[in-house]
């Protein structure tokens, strides 16, 4: 739907009021306003570092050292990032009973930091790291301290196994339970708010498609166009940090049970 900004807000607020089950699906775009760059964007980390696949990480000490050099640069930015107005508005919608779950492609933990619960992390989290052999796990800050103390490839203090952040690397399979939960929500929701994803990374990008196929309304809040904009009832190209707080206010004005 085209229309002015206030018209699109009203239409979306009406969809929110009618919906019984609302789910948000978020990508890197929601966190750029927290100062976190989209890794795929120009100037992003992935332009300056080669991508180390999961298999390379397992096979080669040199690849592991390369991987951790990139992480050492990335981790302080992730630890310093704070939730922005968009994260806050989603948490507020949940408190109002107008949002049941957040499915995210992000690994930054900012939805939980804003107060959201029922957050499904499709690509894992960068806030913890685990031993690939024994499963022991640490806050990422503890691993960062070891990197900064000069360790090139940190190993498990318990069994000597390889440590890796709890994120899904290229070539590593997606967390099966998270994926199952995401598609379950997609099939049962009647409104999905898709925020800040290019919908290019599979299989996560299929989540909004499955929702649409199951009869859910879609609202896209995204700075760029996607291949699936035609499926959305409403598209916003305005910043999520503006749209979502406005949406909370517009929805509240008429009351939750209009
Ligand atoms: Zn271990």
Boltz pocket constraint, residues with backbone or C-beta under 6 A from the ligand:
constraints:
  - pocket:
      binder: B
      contacts: [[A, 131], [A, 132], [A, 133], [A, 134], [A, 135], [A, 136], [A, 156], [A, 157], [A, 158], [A, 159], [A, 160], [A, 161]]
      max_distance: 6.0
